[in-house]
């Protein structure tokens, strides 16, 4: 499952909440909130610079902190999936989420995915994450 506009859509409120849930130190959480605050952006198209506008979501791509913050933001999805579908393990590859399931045959394995996908989609709706349904696929070995 591919996360749409992954880094751009990180909500700092949800991220701060997740960092608290993980028991991270208050100083680190405060630094992260500061890192994600008071940012501005201006677009340049064909040499023309647009107006500067505030940006209040997303992690700065290109920053060494961005992948760590994104993975932290997304990490709760695995708790939710694995708590609900106990025989499914979650995997993350930056902005792609995968599920690992074992079974005796393809039908058994395929039958377990709708529950995991449903839990992931429900979590995503609550935490401001969207999946690109056109990029979803399954591989059965």
VOMAR-626078 format. One record per residue: residue number from 1; residue in three letters; x, y, z of N, C-alpha, C, CB in turn. Coordinates in nm, 3 decimals, padded with zeros to 5 digits. Glycine has a CB too. Layout:
(NUM, "ALA", (X, Y, Z), (X, Y, Z), (X, Y, Z), (X, Y, Z))
...
This chain:
(1, "UNK", (00.086, -00.116, 00.000), (00.000, 00.000, 00.000), (00.090, 00.122, 00.000), (-00.097, 00.000, 00.122))
(2, "UNK", (00.073, 00.207, -00.100), (00.155, 00.327, -00.115), (00.086, 00.444, -00.045), (00.180, 00.359, -00.265))
(3, "UNK", (00.161, 00.515, 00.039), (00.107, 00.633, 00.107), (00.117, 00.751, 00.011), (00.183, 00.662, 00.242))
(4, "UNK", (00.003, 00.816, -00.015), (-00.001, 00.931, -00.105), (00.070, 01.050, -00.044), (-00.147, 00.968, -00.139))
(5, "UNK", (00.151, 01.116, -00.124), (00.220, 01.239, -00.081), (00.269, 01.227, 00.063), (00.126, 01.360, -00.094))
(6, "UNK", (00.341, 01.119, 00.087), (00.378, 01.078, 00.222), (00.437, 01.189, 00.307), (00.475, 00.966, 00.215))
(7, "UNK", (00.550, 01.241, 00.268), (00.619, 01.340, 00.351), (00.542, 01.471, 00.358), (00.760, 01.365, 00.297))
(8, "UNK", (00.472, 01.506, 00.251), (00.400, 01.634, 00.245), (00.281, 01.640, 00.340), (00.351, 01.659, 00.104))
(9, "UNK", (00.225, 01.526, 00.376), (00.100, 01.526, 00.452), (00.117, 01.492, 00.600), (00.006, 01.430, 00.392))
(10, "UNK", (00.238, 01.489, 00.650), (00.257, 01.461, 00.793), (00.199, 01.576, 00.874), (00.408, 01.439, 00.826))
(11, "UNK", (00.106, 01.545, 00.961), (00.043, 01.644, 01.047), (00.120, 01.651, 01.178), (-00.108, 01.610, 01.073))
(12, "UNK", (00.170, 01.768, 01.212), (00.257, 01.778, 01.330), (00.183, 01.746, 01.459), (00.317, 01.918, 01.339))
(13, "UNK", (00.053, 01.772, 01.466), (-00.023, 01.739, 01.586), (-00.026, 01.588, 01.607), (-00.167, 01.795, 01.578))
(14, "UNK", (-00.058, 01.514, 01.499), (-00.060, 01.367, 01.509), (00.080, 01.313, 01.538), (-00.114, 01.306, 01.378))
(15, "UNK", (00.182, 01.373, 01.475), (00.319, 01.329, 01.499), (00.359, 01.350, 01.644), (00.416, 01.403, 01.406))
(16, "UNK", (00.329, 01.467, 01.699), (00.361, 01.494, 01.839), (00.293, 01.396, 01.933), (00.322, 01.636, 01.875))
(17, "UNK", (00.166, 01.367, 01.902), (00.090, 01.271, 01.983), (00.155, 01.132, 01.977), (-00.056, 01.264, 01.933))
(18, "UNK", (00.198, 01.092, 01.858), (00.261, 00.961, 01.842), (00.393, 00.956, 01.918), (00.283, 00.929, 01.694))
(19, "UNK", (00.470, 01.063, 01.912), (00.597, 01.067, 01.983), (00.574, 01.054, 02.134), (00.672, 01.198, 01.951))
(20, "UNK", (00.468, 01.117, 02.185), (00.433, 01.103, 02.326), (00.396, 00.959, 02.358), (00.317, 01.196, 02.363))
(21, "UNK", (00.315, 00.895, 02.270), (00.276, 00.755, 02.290), (00.398, 00.664, 02.297), (00.183, 00.709, 02.177))
(22, "UNK", (00.500, 00.696, 02.220), (00.622, 00.616, 02.217), (00.713, 00.644, 02.336), (00.697, 00.640, 02.088))
(23, "UNK", (00.677, 00.743, 02.416), (00.755, 00.776, 02.535), (00.883, 00.851, 02.505), (00.787, 00.651, 02.608))
(24, "UNK", (00.887, 00.923, 02.393), (01.006, 01.000, 02.359), (01.018, 01.121, 02.452), (01.002, 01.046, 02.212))
(25, "UNK", (01.139, 01.166, 02.470), (01.165, 01.277, 02.563), (01.096, 01.405, 02.516), (01.315, 01.300, 02.577))
(26, "UNK", (01.051, 01.481, 02.613), (00.979, 01.605, 02.584), (01.062, 01.703, 02.503), (00.936, 01.671, 02.713))
(27, "UNK", (01.193, 01.708, 02.528), (01.279, 01.799, 02.451), (01.281, 01.764, 02.303), (01.422, 01.796, 02.507))
(28, "UNK", (01.282, 01.635, 02.271), (01.281, 01.591, 02.132), (01.148, 01.625, 02.066), (01.308, 01.439, 02.123))
(29, "UNK", (01.041, 01.606, 02.139), (00.909, 01.640, 02.085), (00.899, 01.790, 02.062), (00.796, 01.592, 02.181))
(30, "UNK", (00.947, 01.868, 02.156), (00.943, 02.014, 02.143), (01.029, 02.058, 02.023), (00.994, 02.081, 02.273))
(31, "UNK", (01.147, 01.997, 02.006), (01.232, 02.031, 01.891), (01.159, 01.999, 01.761), (01.366, 01.953, 01.897))
(32, "UNK", (01.093, 01.884, 01.756), (01.021, 01.843, 01.635), (00.909, 01.941, 01.603), (00.965, 01.701, 01.651))
(33, "UNK", (00.834, 01.982, 01.705), (00.725, 02.076, 01.682), (00.780, 02.210, 01.632), (00.643, 02.097, 01.811))
(34, "UNK", (00.894, 02.252, 01.685), (00.958, 02.375, 01.639), (01.008, 02.359, 01.495), (01.076, 02.413, 01.732))
(35, "UNK", (01.067, 02.244, 01.465), (01.118, 02.214, 01.331), (01.007, 02.221, 01.226), (01.183, 02.075, 01.330))
(36, "UNK", (00.886, 02.184, 01.268), (00.774, 02.180, 01.175), (00.686, 02.305, 01.181), (00.691, 02.058, 01.202))
(37, "UNK", (00.730, 02.407, 01.252), (00.649, 02.528, 01.268), (00.711, 02.648, 01.195), (00.632, 02.561, 01.417))
(38, "UNK", (00.626, 02.747, 01.171), (00.669, 02.875, 01.114), (00.749, 02.860, 00.985), (00.752, 02.951, 01.215))
(39, "UNK", (00.703, 02.769, 00.899), (00.770, 02.751, 00.770), (00.689, 02.821, 00.662), (00.788, 02.600, 00.735))
(40, "UNK", (00.760, 02.863, 00.559), (00.696, 02.932, 00.447), (00.750, 02.875, 00.316), (00.720, 03.085, 00.455))
(41, "UNK", (00.671, 02.890, 00.212), (00.712, 02.840, 00.081), (00.674, 02.941, -00.026), (00.648, 02.701, 00.052))
(42, "UNK", (00.756, 02.948, -00.129), (00.720, 03.027, -00.246), (00.756, 02.944, -00.369), (00.793, 03.168, -00.248))
(43, "UNK", (00.670, 02.948, -00.468), (00.690, 02.871, -00.589), (00.752, 02.958, -00.698), (00.557, 02.812, -00.638))
(44, "UNK", (00.840, 02.897, -00.775), (00.900, 02.964, -00.890), (00.865, 02.883, -01.013), (01.055, 02.980, -00.873))
(45, "UNK", (00.791, 02.944, -01.106), (00.751, 02.879, -01.231), (00.793, 02.967, -01.347), (00.598, 02.852, -01.234))
(46, "UNK", (00.870, 02.910, -01.437), (00.918, 02.983, -01.555), (00.984, 03.115, -01.517), (00.802, 03.008, -01.650))
(47, "UNK", (01.060, 03.112, -01.409), (01.132, 03.232, -01.366), (01.051, 03.331, -01.287), (01.187, 03.300, -01.484))
(48, "UNK", (00.923, 03.310, -01.274), (00.836, 03.400, -01.197), (00.818, 03.345, -01.056), (00.697, 03.416, -01.267))
(49, "UNK", (00.846, 03.429, -00.957), (00.834, 03.388, -00.818), (00.698, 03.430, -00.764), (00.947, 03.449, -00.734))
(50, "UNK", (00.628, 03.334, -00.707), (00.497, 03.362, -00.650), (00.509, 03.419, -00.509), (00.413, 03.237, -00.648))
(51, "UNK", (00.395, 03.445, -00.451), (00.390, 03.496, -00.314), (00.434, 03.390, -00.215), (00.249, 03.546, -00.281))
(52, "UNK", (00.489, 03.435, -00.104), (00.527, 03.346, 00.003), (00.402, 03.308, 00.082), (00.633, 03.412, 00.096))
(53, "UNK", (00.388, 03.179, 00.114), (00.271, 03.130, 00.187), (00.315, 03.041, 00.303), (00.177, 03.052, 00.093))
(54, "UNK", (00.238, 03.042, 00.412), (00.272, 02.956, 00.525), (00.244, 02.809, 00.492), (00.193, 02.998, 00.650))
(55, "UNK", (00.325, 02.721, 00.550), (00.307, 02.576, 00.535), (00.301, 02.519, 00.676), (00.425, 02.510, 00.451))
(56, "UNK", (00.193, 02.445, 00.707), (00.182, 02.391, 00.842), (00.172, 02.239, 00.847), (00.062, 02.450, 00.909))
(57, "UNK", (00.193, 02.173, 00.734), (00.198, 02.026, 00.733), (00.323, 01.982, 00.658), (00.070, 01.965, 00.668))
(58, "UNK", (00.357, 01.857, 00.679), (00.468, 01.798, 00.606), (00.600, 01.810, 00.678), (00.479, 01.861, 00.472))
(59, "UNK", (00.689, 01.716, 00.645), (00.826, 01.723, 00.693), (00.914, 01.763, 00.576), (00.872, 01.587, 00.756))
(60, "UNK", (01.016, 01.839, 00.605), (01.104, 01.896, 00.504), (01.181, 01.785, 00.432), (01.201, 01.996, 00.567))
(61, "UNK", (01.146, 01.760, 00.306), (01.217, 01.659, 00.229), (01.360, 01.705, 00.204), (01.145, 01.630, 00.095))
(62, "UNK", (01.452, 01.611, 00.217), (01.592, 01.643, 00.202), (01.660, 01.659, 00.336), (01.609, 01.769, 00.120))
(63, "UNK", (01.582, 01.679, 00.440), (01.638, 01.686, 00.574), (01.668, 01.545, 00.623), (01.541, 01.760, 00.670))
(64, "UNK", (01.780, 01.525, 00.691), (01.808, 01.392, 00.748), (01.701, 01.347, 00.848), (01.944, 01.392, 00.815))
(65, "UNK", (01.630, 01.442, 00.908), (01.527, 01.408, 01.006), (01.398, 01.359, 00.940), (01.496, 01.529, 01.093))
(66, "UNK", (01.375, 01.394, 00.815), (01.247, 01.365, 00.749), (01.210, 01.217, 00.749), (01.251, 01.415, 00.607))
(67, "UNK", (01.297, 01.125, 00.706), (01.257, 00.984, 00.706), (01.227, 00.931, 00.846), (01.365, 00.899, 00.642))
(68, "UNK", (01.304, 00.976, 00.944), (01.282, 00.931, 01.082), (01.147, 00.981, 01.133), (01.396, 00.979, 01.174))
(69, "UNK", (01.117, 01.107, 01.107), (00.989, 01.163, 01.151), (00.873, 01.095, 01.080), (00.986, 01.314, 01.126))
(70, "UNK", (00.889, 01.067, 00.952), (00.781, 01.002, 00.878), (00.755, 00.862, 00.929), (00.814, 00.997, 00.729))
(71, "UNK", (00.861, 00.785, 00.952), (00.845, 00.648, 01.003), (00.781, 00.651, 01.142), (00.981, 00.575, 01.007))
(72, "UNK", (00.819, 00.748, 01.222), (00.758, 00.762, 01.355), (00.610, 00.791, 01.341), (00.828, 00.875, 01.436))
(73, "UNK", (00.576, 00.882, 01.252), (00.437, 00.919, 01.225), (00.354, 00.799, 01.183), (00.430, 01.028, 01.117))
(74, "UNK", (00.411, 00.718, 01.097), (00.339, 00.604, 01.039), (00.339, 00.481, 01.128), (00.399, 00.569, 00.907))
(75, "UNK", (00.423, 00.476, 01.228), (00.444, 00.353, 01.305), (00.320, 00.298, 01.373), (00.549, 00.377, 01.407))
(76, "UNK", (00.226, 00.381, 01.408), (00.107, 00.332, 01.478), (00.022, 00.240, 01.393), (00.024, 00.448, 01.525))
(77, "UNK", (00.032, 00.254, 01.263), (-00.047, 00.168, 01.176), (-00.015, 00.021, 01.199), (-00.024, 00.204, 01.029))
(78, "UNK", (00.111, -00.008, 01.227), (00.150, -00.147, 01.248), (00.093, -00.201, 01.379), (00.303, -00.160, 01.248))
(79, "UNK", (00.091, -00.119, 01.482), (00.029, -00.160, 01.608), (-00.118, -00.196, 01.584), (00.041, -00.048, 01.715))
(80, "UNK", (-00.188, -00.110, 01.509), (-00.330, -00.132, 01.484), (-00.355, -00.260, 01.404), (-00.390, -00.012, 01.411))
(81, "UNK", (-00.279, -00.278, 01.296), (-00.298, -00.397, 01.212), (-00.264, -00.523, 01.290), (-00.210, -00.388, 01.085))
(82, "UNK", (-00.150, -00.524, 01.358), (-00.106, -00.645, 01.428), (-00.192, -00.675, 01.551), (00.039, -00.630, 01.470))
(83, "UNK", (-00.253, -00.574, 01.612), (-00.342, -00.597, 01.726), (-00.473, -00.661, 01.679), (-00.371, -00.463, 01.799))
(84, "UNK", (-00.523, -00.617, 01.564), (-00.651, -00.665, 01.514), (-00.637, -00.798, 01.439), (-00.713, -00.561, 01.424))
(85, "UNK", (-00.536, -00.807, 01.355), (-00.513, -00.928, 01.274), (-00.385, -00.992, 01.326), (-00.503, -00.894, 01.118))
(86, "UNK", (-00.397, -01.072, 01.428), (-00.281, -01.119, 01.504), (-00.182, -01.203, 01.424), (-00.328, -01.199, 01.620))
(87, "UNK", (-00.223, -01.259, 01.313), (-00.129, -01.341, 01.234), (-00.072, -01.264, 01.115), (-00.199, -01.468, 01.185))
(88, "UNK", (-00.081, -01.131, 01.119), (-00.027, -01.046, 01.014), (00.079, -00.955, 01.074), (-00.140, -00.963, 00.944))
(89, "UNK", (00.191, -00.943, 01.005), (00.298, -00.852, 01.048), (00.309, -00.739, 00.948), (00.435, -00.927, 01.061))
(90, "UNK", (00.331, -00.619, 00.999), (00.345, -00.502, 00.913), (00.490, -00.475, 00.880), (00.283, -00.380, 00.978))
(91, "UNK", (00.513, -00.427, 00.760), (00.646, -00.389, 00.712), (00.637, -00.249, 00.652), (00.701, -00.492, 00.608))
(92, "UNK", (00.746, -00.174, 00.661), (00.747, -00.042, 00.602), (00.873, -00.024, 00.518), (00.739, 00.066, 00.711))
(93, "UNK", (00.854, 00.029, 00.401), (00.963, 00.065, 00.312), (00.942, 00.212, 00.275), (00.968, -00.028, 00.184))
(94, "UNK", (00.986, 00.300, 00.361), (00.966, 00.444, 00.351), (00.817, 00.474, 00.340), (01.043, 00.503, 00.229))
(95, "UNK", (00.764, 00.504, 00.220), (00.622, 00.540, 00.209), (00.536, 00.425, 00.157), (00.607, 00.659, 00.118))
(96, "UNK", (00.588, 00.304, 00.159), (00.512, 00.186, 00.121), (00.493, 00.098, 00.243), (00.582, 00.109, 00.007))
(97, "UNK", (00.372, 00.050, 00.259), (00.339, -00.037, 00.372), (00.308, -00.174, 00.316), (00.219, 00.020, 00.456))
(98, "UNK", (00.362, -00.274, 00.380), (00.335, -00.410, 00.339), (00.288, -00.492, 00.457), (00.459, -00.474, 00.276))
(99, "UNK", (00.227, -00.604, 00.427), (00.182, -00.698, 00.529), (00.241, -00.834, 00.495), (00.027, -00.705, 00.538))
(100, "UNK", (00.287, -00.901, 00.598), (00.344, -01.034, 00.582), (00.249, -01.133, 00.646), (00.487, -01.044, 00.644))
(101, "UNK", (00.205, -01.232, 00.565), (00.112, -01.333, 00.612), (00.162, -01.469, 00.566), (-00.031, -01.306, 00.560))
(102, "UNK", (00.149, -01.568, 00.652), (00.182, -01.705, 00.613), (00.056, -01.788, 00.609), (00.285, -01.767, 00.710))
(103, "UNK", (00.052, -01.883, 00.517), (-00.063, -01.971, 00.508), (-00.029, -02.096, 00.428), (-00.180, -01.899, 00.444))
(104, "UNK", (-00.123, -02.191, 00.427), (-00.103, -02.319, 00.359), (-00.120, -02.308, 00.208), (-00.198, -02.422, 00.413))
(105, "UNK", (-00.198, -02.209, 00.163), (-00.221, -02.192, 00.019), (-00.257, -02.047, -00.010), (-00.334, -02.288, -00.030))
(106, "UNK", (-00.265, -02.016, -00.137), (-00.291, -01.878, -00.180), (-00.426, -01.827, -00.130), (-00.285, -01.868, -00.332))
(107, "UNK", (-00.527, -01.912, -00.128), (-00.660, -01.870, -00.084), (-00.659, -01.831, 00.064), (-00.762, -01.982, -00.108))
(108, "UNK", (-00.589, -01.910, 00.145), (-00.582, -01.879, 00.288), (-00.511, -01.745, 00.310), (-00.510, -01.993, 00.365))
(109, "UNK", (-00.400, -01.727, 00.241), (-00.324, -01.602, 00.254), (-00.407, -01.485, 00.205), (-00.191, -01.611, 00.175))
(110, "UNK", (-00.466, -01.496, 00.088), (-00.546, -01.387, 00.031), (-00.665, -01.353, 00.118), (-00.594, -01.423, -00.109))
(111, "UNK", (-00.719, -01.451, 00.187), (-00.834, -01.428, 00.273), (-00.803, -01.343, 00.396), (-00.891, -01.559, 00.317))
(112, "UNK", (-00.677, -01.335, 00.432), (-00.638, -01.258, 00.552), (-00.614, -01.110, 00.523), (-00.513, -01.317, 00.612))
(113, "UNK", (-00.591, -01.075, 00.400), (-00.556, -00.937, 00.367), (-00.670, -00.835, 00.381), (-00.505, -00.932, 00.230))
(114, "UNK", (-00.794, -00.870, 00.349), (-00.899, -00.767, 00.363), (-00.910, -00.709, 00.504), (-01.033, -00.827, 00.324))
(115, "UNK", (-00.892, -00.792, 00.606), (-00.897, -00.741, 00.743), (-00.783, -00.643, 00.767), (-00.890, -00.858, 00.844))
(116, "UNK", (-00.662, -00.681, 00.728), (-00.546, -00.593, 00.748), (-00.564, -00.462, 00.671), (-00.415, -00.663, 00.703))
(117, "UNK", (-00.609, -00.471, 00.547), (-00.628, -00.350, 00.466), (-00.736, -00.262, 00.527), (-00.665, -00.387, 00.321))
(118, "UNK", (-00.844, -00.322, 00.575), (-00.951, -00.245, 00.637), (-00.904, -00.170, 00.760), (-01.066, -00.336, 00.674))
(119, "UNK", (-00.825, -00.236, 00.844), (-00.772, -00.172, 00.963), (-00.679, -00.058, 00.923), (-00.697, -00.275, 01.052))
(120, "UNK", (-00.592, -00.081, 00.824), (-00.498, 00.022, 00.779), (-00.572, 00.143, 00.723), (-00.402, -00.035, 00.673))
(121, "UNK", (-00.673, 00.120, 00.644), (-00.749, 00.230, 00.584), (-00.826, 00.307, 00.691), (-00.847, 00.176, 00.476))
(122, "UNK", (-00.882, 00.236, 00.789), (-00.953, 00.304, 00.898), (-00.856, 00.390, 00.979), (-01.022, 00.201, 00.990))
(123, "UNK", (-00.738, 00.335, 01.013), (-00.638, 00.413, 01.086), (-00.598, 00.536, 01.004), (-00.513, 00.326, 01.118))
(124, "UNK", (-00.576, 00.516, 00.875), (-00.532, 00.625, 00.788), (-00.631, 00.740, 00.791), (-00.512, 00.575, 00.644))
(125, "UNK", (-00.758, 00.709, 00.786), (-00.861, 00.812, 00.788), (-00.859, 00.894, 00.915), (-00.996, 00.750, 00.771))
(126, "UNK", (-00.825, 00.832, 01.027), (-00.820, 00.903, 01.156), (-00.695, 00.988, 01.169), (-00.827, 00.803, 01.271))
(127, "UNK", (-00.583, 00.944, 01.109), (-00.456, 01.013, 01.128), (-00.410, 01.093, 01.008), (-00.351, 00.913, 01.163))
(128, "UNK", (-00.500, 01.121, 00.916), (-00.468, 01.210, 00.805), (-00.377, 01.150, 00.700), (-00.406, 01.332, 00.858))
(129, "UNK", (-00.383, 01.020, 00.682), (-00.301, 00.952, 00.581), (-00.394, 00.898, 00.473), (-00.215, 00.837, 00.645))
(130, "UNK", (-00.351, 00.905, 00.348), (-00.429, 00.849, 00.238), (-00.341, 00.753, 00.159), (-00.484, 00.962, 00.146))
(131, "UNK", (-00.402, 00.649, 00.109), (-00.331, 00.551, 00.028), (-00.365, 00.571, -00.119), (-00.365, 00.408, 00.072))
(132, "UNK", (-00.268, 00.544, -00.205), (-00.290, 00.550, -00.349), (-00.336, 00.411, -00.392), (-00.158, 00.594, -00.426))
(133, "UNK", (-00.467, 00.396, -00.405), (-00.526, 00.265, -00.435), (-00.478, 00.209, -00.569), (-00.677, 00.276, -00.435))
(134, "UNK", (-00.439, 00.295, -00.661), (-00.389, 00.249, -00.790), (-00.252, 00.183, -00.781), (-00.382, 00.364, -00.886))
(135, "UNK", (-00.183, 00.204, -00.669), (-00.049, 00.146, -00.652), (-00.050, 00.029, -00.554), (00.049, 00.253, -00.603))
(136, "UNK", (-00.166, -00.023, -00.522), (-00.173, -00.139, -00.432), (-00.160, -00.267, -00.512), (-00.306, -00.140, -00.352))
(137, "UNK", (-00.087, -00.359, -00.456), (-00.073, -00.489, -00.522), (-00.038, -00.594, -00.419), (00.034, -00.484, -00.633))
(138, "UNK", (-00.054, -00.720, -00.459), (-00.020, -00.833, -00.371), (00.080, -00.923, -00.443), (-00.149, -00.914, -00.330))
(139, "UNK", (00.169, -00.979, -00.366), (00.263, -01.079, -00.418), (00.255, -01.199, -00.327), (00.411, -01.023, -00.427))
(140, "UNK", (00.225, -01.312, -00.385), (00.213, -01.434, -00.307), (00.324, -01.529, -00.349), (00.072, -01.500, -00.327))
(141, "UNK", (00.400, -01.577, -00.252), (00.512, -01.667, -00.277), (00.479, -01.804, -00.221), (00.643, -01.613, -00.216))
